[in-house]
Amino acid sequence: MSKNITEPLADAPEGELSDATPSGRSEVDAGRKDKIRARIVQGVSLLGLVIVILLVWHFLGGKSNKAASRPRSEVIPVEMAAATQLDVPVQIKSIGNIEPLSTIAVRSQIEGTLQSVRFTPGQEVKKGDLLFTIDPRPLQAALSEAEANLAKAMAAISQGRDVVARDQATATNSRTIVKRDTQLIEGGVISREEYDNAVAKAQADEATVRADQSSVATLVSAAKAEQAIVNNARVQLSYTSIRAPLSGKTGNLVVTGGNLVRANDTTPMVTITQAAPVYATFNVPEQDLLRIRQYANSGDFKTEVSIPGDEANAPQQGKLSLVDNTVDTTTGTIRLKATLDNNDRKLYPGLFVNVVLTLGLQHQAVVVPAQAVQIGQDNSYVYVVKPDMTAEVRNVKTATSFNDMTVIEEGIKPGEQVVTDGQLKLVPGVTVQPKTAQPKPAQQSAGPGNRPAGNTNSENSPEFGSNPGAATPSNKQGYGGSGKRGP
């Protein structure tokens, strides 16, 4: 029996014998352990991912469903107004500045000492008012000298004319003698020599007369030159009194009395701007040029100018006087000018003003309060209250605004009720009711739920997390838990 126990397994293959060794078995066991460990890691990862998905769904999906279902189960108080029809002016608004019709820099045309200033800086002056007086004595002396020279020239002319008269008389007598001697020589009373002497003397006398006349003409020309000198001296003397060339408002005074002023100095003594009428210069987009030309002959075409911050007073009426002949290619705008009377002198040159160009009237336009229009990312919309008192989001196409009213071109019909306050709590289909007057609490929270009605538009702007798309659960969570619901 011991023989059977100790005999090796002769029939077993050599490979199986090697696998049966302890080292082979350890490698097989290690491989199996790695596979089991990898499967365990995969299972744990999959389980963790499922847990994360469930948590996300619980916190986001649960809250969205709660926000979506909550408004439909309560009645939201809102303020409402009906869409109406009005005749609304078609307007183009811009910002411009005031320009004077004329600006003149006053300079001296002569050199001299400034004797006096006859106005106060900033004073309104009229055309022809005396502004400055320059010492006239040097120019007065020059004028006196020129007038004396002119008188001397005129005396010479008078003397020359007397000489001409004397020589003309002598020439006339000589001609008479020649005429008489002609008859005597025919009768043989005088000699031929006496006759020739008489003829020569007559010709000499006539030449003397012509020379005298030339001298007188020269004296007359000299007198005219002296007269020109006198006129120039008078003009120079008139420059000593500087008068206002136009009616307007004086500016800063640069030179004072006693100083020496120079002719045509680079720095003006004072600047005068025409205070009335004035220009209001402004730019409008080139797209509006066609409309302006279409309405230019309309009876309702007018221009109104107001000072920013002075809206309580009525704007000044003006008339469009210039449409520039070129569109500015860098800005895509065209320059316009309106003329205003400015009788009250409120409009100062350089002042920025609000300009409203009224082209005409849009008859029976559909309008709603401006606070009813909400601004989305892609378009504007309003909340419309249906007859069953549920809210409906309506995309609209807006036009101009006038007196806190907005013109609706598409999307709203006359008579429909729109929400003007309380849009933050609304979603499509929610039930609403008109707000009733309630006493205000002593102190209100500054949170989004207690914002004033006047901030409706700002709270519904895109910066508060608005989404103009469909009212999905993802966009029903607004700013502070009560955000805007977009269409």
C-alpha positions in Angstrom: 0.0 0.0 0.0 2.8 2.5 0.7 3.9 2.0 -2.8 0.6 3.3 -4.2 0.7 6.4 -2.1 4.2 7.5 -3.0 3.9 7.0 -6.7 3.6 10.2 -8.7 0.8 10.9 -11.1 2.5 9.7 -14.2 -0.4 10.3 -16.5 -0.8 14.1 -15.5 0.5 16.5 -18.1 3.5 18.5 -17.4 1.7 21.9 -17.7 -0.9 20.9 -15.2 1.7 20.0 -12.9 3.3 23.4 -13.2 -0.1 25.1 -12.6 -0.6 23.2 -9.5 2.4 24.8 -7.9 1.8 27.5 -5.2 3.1 30.4 -7.3 0.7 29.7 -10.2 -2.3 29.6 -7.8 -1.4 33.0 -6.3 -1.3 34.7 -9.7 -4.8 33.3 -10.6 -6.2 34.5 -7.2 -4.7 38.0 -7.7 -6.3 38.4 -11.2 -9.7 37.4 -9.8 -9.3 39.9 -7.0 -8.5 42.8 -9.4 -11.6 42.0 -11.5 -13.8 42.0 -8.4 -12.3 45.2 -7.2 -12.9 47.0 -10.6 -16.5 45.8 -10.6 -17.0 47.1 -7.1 -15.6 50.6 -8.1 -17.8 50.8 -11.1 -20.8 49.9 -9.1 -20.1 52.5 -6.4 -19.5 55.2 -9.1 -22.7 54.4 -10.8 -24.5 54.4 -7.5 -23.0 57.8 -6.6 -24.0 59.3 -10.0 -27.6 58.1 -9.5 -27.6 59.7 -6.0 -26.3 63.1 -7.5 -29.0 63.0 -10.2 -31.7 62.4 -7.7 -30.5 65.2 -5.5 -30.3 67.7 -8.4 -33.8 66.6 -9.5 -35.1 67.0 -5.9 -33.7 70.5 -5.3 -34.3 72.0 -8.8 -37.2 70.1 -10.2 -39.1 70.2 -6.9 -38.7 73.9 -6.5 -39.7 74.6 -10.2 -42.8 72.5 -9.8 -43.6 74.4 -6.7 -43.1 77.8 -8.3 -45.1 76.7 -11.4 -48.0 75.5 -9.4 -48.1 78.2 -6.7 -49.3 81.2 -8.7 -52.1 79.3 -10.4 -53.6 78.6 -7.0 -53.7 82.2 -5.8 -55.1 85.5 -7.0 -52.5 88.2 -7.7 -53.5 91.8 -7.1 -52.3 94.1 -9.9 -53.0 97.5 -11.4 -54.7 97.5 -14.8 -55.5 100.0 -17.5 -57.3 99.8 -20.8 -55.7 100.3 -24.2 -57.1 103.4 -25.8 -56.9 105.2 -29.1 -55.5 108.8 -29.3 -54.1 111.2 -31.9 -50.4 110.9 -31.1 -47.8 113.3 -32.6 -45.1 111.7 -34.7 -41.9 113.0 -33.1 -38.2 112.8 -33.5 -36.2 113.6 -30.4 -32.6 114.7 -30.2 -30.1 116.7 -28.2 -28.7 119.9 -29.7 -27.0 123.1 -28.7 -27.7 126.8 -29.1 -25.7 128.8 -31.7 -25.9 132.6 -32.3 -26.9 133.8 -35.7 -23.9 136.1 -35.7 -20.8 136.6 -33.5 -18.5 139.6 -34.0 -15.1 140.2 -32.4 -14.6 143.9 -32.0 -11.1 145.2 -32.7 -9.6 148.7 -33.1 -8.7 149.8 -36.6 -6.3 152.5 -35.5 -3.6 152.8 -32.9 -4.1 155.0 -29.9 -4.8 155.4 -26.3 -8.2 154.1 -25.1 -9.9 156.9 -23.3 -13.1 155.3 -22.1 -15.3 152.2 -22.1 -19.0 153.0 -22.5 -20.6 149.7 -21.5 -20.6 147.0 -18.8 -19.3 143.5 -19.7 -22.3 141.2 -20.3 -24.6 144.1 -21.1 -27.1 144.0 -23.9 -26.2 146.6 -26.6 -28.0 147.8 -29.7 -26.6 148.4 -33.1 -24.8 151.8 -33.2 -24.3 152.1 -29.4 -20.9 153.7 -28.5 -18.6 151.1 -26.9 -15.1 152.6 -26.8 -13.5 156.0 -27.3 -9.9 156.4 -28.4 -7.9 159.6 -28.1 -8.9 161.6 -31.2 -6.4 164.5 -31.0 -3.6 163.2 -33.3 -6.2 162.3 -36.0 -8.0 165.6 -35.5 -4.7 167.4 -36.2 -4.1 165.3 -39.3 -7.6 166.1 -40.5 -7.1 169.9 -40.0 -3.8 169.7 -41.9 -5.5 167.9 -44.8 -8.4 170.4 -44.9 -5.8 173.3 -45.0 -4.1 171.6 -47.9 -7.4 171.2 -49.6 -8.3 174.8 -49.2 -4.9 175.8 -50.6 -5.5 173.6 -53.6 -9.0 175.1 -54.2 -7.5 178.6 -54.0 -4.9 177.6 -56.7 -7.7 176.4 -58.9 -9.6 179.7 -58.5 -6.5 181.6 -59.4 -5.8 179.4 -62.4 -9.3 179.9 -63.6 -8.9 183.7 -63.4 -5.7 183.5 -65.5 -7.6 181.4 -68.0 -10.3 184.1 -68.2 -7.7 186.9 -68.7 -5.9 185.0 -71.4 -9.2 184.1 -73.1 -10.0 187.8 -73.2 -6.6 188.6 -74.8 -7.1 185.8 -77.3 -10.5 187.1 -78.2 -9.0 190.6 -78.8 -6.3 189.1 -81.0 -8.9 187.3 -83.1 -10.8 190.6 -83.5 -7.7 192.4 -84.7 -6.9 189.6 -87.2 -10.4 189.8 -88.6 -10.1 193.6 -89.0 -6.6 193.4 -90.5 -7.9 191.0 -93.1 -10.2 193.7 -94.5 -7.5 196.3 -94.3 -4.9 194.3 -96.2 -7.4 193.7 -99.0 -7.8 197.5 -99.4 -4.0 198.0 -99.2 -4.2 200.1 -96.1 -1.7 198.0 -94.0 1.2 196.0 -95.0 1.5 192.3 -95.2 3.9 192.3 -92.3 1.5 193.9 -89.9 -1.2 191.4 -90.9 1.1 188.4 -90.3 2.1 189.8 -86.8 -1.6 190.1 -85.8 -2.3 186.5 -86.9 0.8 185.2 -85.0 -0.3 187.1 -81.9 -3.8 185.6 -82.0 -2.4 182.1 -82.3 -0.1 182.7 -79.4 -2.9 184.0 -77.2 -5.0 180.9 -78.0 -2.1 178.6 -77.1 -1.8 180.5 -73.8 -5.4 179.9 -73.0 -5.0 176.2 -73.7 -2.0 176.1 -71.4 -3.9 177.9 -68.7 -6.7 175.4 -69.0 -4.3 172.5 -68.6 -2.8 174.1 -65.5 -6.3 174.5 -64.0 -7.0 170.8 -64.8 -3.8 169.8 -62.9 -4.8 172.0 -60.0 -8.3 170.3 -60.0 -6.7 166.9 -59.8 -4.4 168.0 -57.0 -7.4 169.3 -55.2 -9.2 166.0 -55.6 -6.2 164.2 -54.1 -6.3 166.6 -51.1 -10.0 165.9 -50.8 -9.3 162.2 -50.7 -6.7 162.9 -47.9 -9.3 164.8 -46.0 -11.9 162.0 -46.4 -9.4 159.5 -45.2 -8.5 161.6 -42.2 -12.2 161.9 -41.4 -12.6 158.1 -41.6 -9.5 157.6 -39.4 -11.0 160.1 -36.9 -14.3 158.2 -36.9 -12.4 155.1 -35.8 -11.8 156.8 -32.5 -15.4 156.0 -31.6 -16.0 152.3 -31.8 -19.7 151.4 -32.0 -21.6 148.2 -31.8 -21.9 146.6 -35.3 -25.0 144.6 -34.3 -27.5 144.2 -31.4 -26.4 141.5 -29.0 -24.8 140.6 -25.7 -21.3 141.7 -24.9 -18.8 139.2 -23.5 -15.6 139.6 -21.4 -13.8 142.9 -21.6 -10.1 142.4 -22.5 -8.8 146.0 -22.4 -9.6 148.9 -20.1 -9.3 152.6 -20.3 -5.8 154.1 -20.4 -4.2 151.2 -22.3 -2.7 151.5 -25.7 -4.6 149.6 -28.4 -3.2 148.6 -31.7 -4.8 148.4 -35.1 -6.3 145.0 -35.9 -4.8 143.3 -32.9 -5.0 139.5 -32.7 -6.9 139.7 -29.4 -10.4 141.3 -29.7 -11.3 144.0 -27.3 -14.7 142.4 -26.8 -17.0 139.8 -28.4 -20.7 140.5 -29.2 -23.1 137.6 -29.9 -26.5 138.0 -31.3 -28.9 137.0 -28.5 -32.1 136.9 -30.5 -33.0 135.1 -32.6 -30.7 132.0 -32.2 -30.1 128.7 -33.9 -30.8 125.3 -32.3 -28.4 122.9 -34.0 -29.0 119.1 -33.7 -28.4 115.9 -35.5 -30.9 113.1 -36.5 -30.3 109.7 -37.9 -30.2 109.5 -41.7 -33.1 107.0 -41.6 -35.4 109.9 -40.5 -34.4 112.2 -43.4 -37.1 110.7 -45.7 -39.8 111.3 -43.1 -38.7 114.8 -42.4 -38.9 115.7 -46.1 -42.3 114.0 -46.4 -43.8 116.0 -43.5 -41.9 119.3 -44.2 -44.9 121.0 -45.8 -47.4 119.7 -43.1 -49.3 122.2 -41.0 -48.4 120.3 -37.9 -44.6 120.4 -38.6 -42.9 122.3 -35.8 -39.8 122.3 -33.6 -39.8 122.6 -29.8 -36.7 123.3 -27.7 -36.5 122.9 -23.9 -33.7 123.3 -21.4 -32.9 120.1 -19.5 -34.2 120.5 -15.9 -36.7 123.2 -17.0 -39.4 120.9 -18.2 -42.0 122.7 -16.0 -42.0 125.7 -18.3 -43.4 125.5 -21.8 -40.8 124.7 -24.5 -39.9 127.4 -27.0 -41.4 127.1 -30.5 -39.1 127.3 -33.5 -39.0 126.8 -37.2 -36.8 124.4 -39.1 -34.5 126.6 -41.2 -31.8 124.3 -42.4 -31.4 120.7 -43.5 -27.7 120.2 -44.3 -26.8 119.1 -47.8 -24.5 116.2 -46.7 -24.9 113.2 -44.4 -22.0 112.7 -42.0 -20.6 109.3 -43.1 -18.8 108.8 -39.8 -21.9 109.0 -37.7 -24.7 108.3 -40.1 -26.5 111.5 -39.1 -27.5 114.8 -40.8 -27.4 118.2 -39.2 -30.5 120.4 -38.8 -31.0 123.9 -37.6 -34.1 125.5 -36.1 -34.5 129.3 -35.7 -36.0 130.5 -32.4 -37.0 134.0 -31.4 -35.5 133.7 -27.8 -37.3 136.8 -26.7 -36.8 135.9 -23.0 -33.1 135.4 -23.5 -33.2 132.0 -21.8 -31.2 130.2 -24.5 -27.5 131.0 -24.3 -25.1 130.2 -27.1 -23.4 126.8 -26.4 -26.3 125.6 -24.1 -27.3 122.0 -24.6 -31.1 121.6 -25.1 -33.6 118.9 -25.8 -35.1 119.2 -29.3 -38.4 117.6 -30.3 -39.2 117.7 -34.0 -42.9 117.1 -34.5 -43.6 115.9 -38.0 -47.4 115.4 -37.8 -50.2 113.4 -36.2 -50.8 109.7 -36.1 -54.6 109.5 -35.9 -56.4 106.9 -33.7 -53.2 105.2 -32.6 -53.5 102.4 -29.9 -51.7 103.5 -26.7 -51.1 101.9 -23.3 -49.3 103.3 -20.2 -45.6 103.2 -20.7 -45.1 101.2 -17.5 -47.2 98.3 -18.9 -44.6 97.6 -21.6 -41.9 95.2 -20.4 -38.6 94.8 -22.2 -37.4 91.2 -23.0 -34.2 90.0 -24.7 -35.7 89.7 -28.1 -38.9 91.8 -28.0 -41.3 93.9 -25.9 -44.3 92.4 -24.3 -47.2 93.2 -22.0 -49.5 91.2 -19.7 -53.0 91.2 -21.0 -55.9 90.5 -18.6 -58.5 88.3 -20.4 -62.2 88.5 -19.6 -61.9 85.5 -17.2 -59.3 87.6 -15.2 -56.4 85.5 -16.1 -53.1 86.9 -17.3 -51.7 86.4 -20.8 -48.3 87.3 -22.1 -48.6 89.2 -25.4 -45.6 90.2 -27.6 -46.1 93.7 -29.0 -44.4 96.1 -31.5 -44.0 99.5 -30.0 -43.5 102.9 -31.7 -43.1 106.4 -30.2 -43.8 107.4 -26.7 -45.7 110.6 -25.7 -46.8 111.8 -22.2 -46.1 108.5 -20.5 -48.0 106.6 -23.1 -46.5 104.2 -25.6 -47.9 103.6 -29.1 -48.6 99.9 -29.9 -48.4 99.1 -33.6 -49.1 95.4 -33.3 -50.3 93.0 -30.5 -53.0 95.0 -28.6 -56.5 96.0 -29.6 -58.4 99.0 -28.2 -60.2 98.2 -25.0 -58.0 95.3 -23.8 -56.9 95.5 -20.2 -53.1 95.5 -19.6 -51.2 95.2 -16.3 -49.4 98.3 -15.3 -48.1 97.2 -11.9 -47.4 93.9 -10.3 -45.9 92.1 -13.3 -43.2 90.5 -11.1 -45.6 87.9 -9.6 -47.3 87.0 -12.8 -47.0 83.9 -15.0 -49.2 83.1 -18.0 -52.6 81.8 -16.8 -52.5 83.2 -13.3 -55.6 84.7 -11.9 -55.5 88.4 -11.1 -57.7 91.0 -9.5 -57.5 94.8 -9.4 -55.6 96.3 -6.5 -57.5 97.9 -3.7 -56.3 100.9 -1.7 -54.4 99.6 1.4 -52.6 101.6 4.1 -48.9 101.5 3.8 -47.0 99.9 6.7 -44.8 102.2 8.8 -41.6 100.5 7.4 -41.2 98.5 4.3 -38.5 96.0 3.4 -36.1 96.9 0.7 -36.5 93.4 -0.8 -37.7 92.9 -4.4 -41.2 92.0 -3.2 -41.8 95.5 -1.8 -40.3 97.6 -4.6 -42.3 100.7 -5.6 -44.5 100.5 -8.7 -42.3 103.0 -10.5 -39.5 100.5 -10.6 -41.5 97.9 -12.5 -39.7 98.4 -15.8 -36.2 98.3 -14.1 -37.0 95.2 -12.2 -38.3 93.5 -15.3 -35.2 94.4 -17.3 -32.8 91.7 -18.5 -30.3 92.4 -15.7 -32.7 91.0 -13.2 -32.5 87.5 -14.8 -35.4 87.9 -17.2 -35.9 85.5 -20.1 -38.3 86.5 -22.8 -38.8 82.9 -23.9 -41.6 80.6 -22.8 -42.4 80.5 -19.1 -40.5 77.2 -18.3 -39.7 76.2 -14.8 -36.1 77.3 -15.3 -37.0 80.9 -15.7 -39.8 81.2 -13.1 -37.3 81.7 -10.3 -36.7 85.4 -10.5 -34.6 87.8 -8.6 -35.0 87.3 -4.9 -37.6 84.4 -5.4 -40.1 86.7 -7.2 -38.5 87.4 -10.6 -40.2 88.5 -13.8 -41.9 85.9 -16.0 -41.1 86.6 -19.6 -43.2 85.7 -22.6 
